[in-house]
Amino acid sequence: MTVAAPAAFVFDAYGTLFDVHSVTALAESIAPGHGGALARLWRAKQLEYSWLQSLMAAPGWPREDFAAVTAHALDYAVAALVLPIGDSARTRLLDAYRHLAPHAGALDLLQALAPRPRIILSNGTRAMLAPLVTASGLGAALDDVLSVDDAGVYKPAPAVYALATARLALPPARIAFVSSNGWDAAGARAFGFTTFWINRDGLPVERHAPPPDFVVAALPDVLPIVRSLAA
């Protein structure tokens, strides 16, 4: 199947543009010898809870936003690792999610893709994403930031990806979706986006959905492919 040159680009935020493991140094300073394990388990439970929140949502059990999910996941990780982390340290860790470091090449890629629209579509709340985008310096290279809160469900629900098609007024096949999360790339591909999976860890392709259109190792690897599609 021929892949059309993308007319717009949608980026996942956490893990794709922003390094969720940049909290490791802070976690290590708070819990020496356990920072890496804390950061990894925190992230794993954060994702798991987002999926469970979507599945469990009911009239008597409303979906909580990503700030609450992130806090629940941190509390679980701290309890599972039996770490003596008090309220002040907990607050510092949660605040760190508003100041995650951008991944290498993020700004250069966003700038190079102009003038085509470039937006973020994230599980995060606007209150989480706004300071993150500002602190990272990526704001000037983005045209919009969309939150799943407008769909009332988390990725990979189709209603979330539909937010991007509505905002960009384009069919899915004309939109490139970029994510470092294999499950997110799978959801986006099933929805019909042209997908770029940033596979930094060399993981196998997910088996439960169509494979991504392109698998690359880092954000800068997206640009040569985009240029070849436009040639």
C-alpha angles and dihedrals in degrees: 000000000000114000114221121227106264117251093196140012131228120194131197110227112207111065094359108062094006126048108235089190092061085092088070095089092053091044090051092051090051097041108023113212093014105065096104094046092047093051093048097047092043091055094044093052091043090060094041092052092049090056093045092048089056093048095044099045110127138150090270095039112044122197113262120223125253094262090060092043090051091050093048091050092051091049090051093049092049091049094045092051092041093231123170096231116154132202095273094052090044090055091050091052093049091047089053089070087069092056105042116155116251116243118255112277096016096120095041092052094048091049093047092053093059137144087036112088115268119192139167120234109190145165087229125103120247089248089058097041101045097064090039093055091045096047092048095054092233096113096091090056095051129080099199145349119222125195127205087231087086089062096041093227138075131248135306089042111114090231088068095053089046088065088069096049090050093048095046096037090224134121115254094253091062093054125082115212118201122196139152091206112092093207090051093049088050092052092047092049091050088052090055105258122138099249134212113191113201097210101186094162099048094243125168119261115266113261102207098071142027112298118254117267092235133019117198135168100229143009096261089060090069095069100063090051092049090050092050091051091052094048 
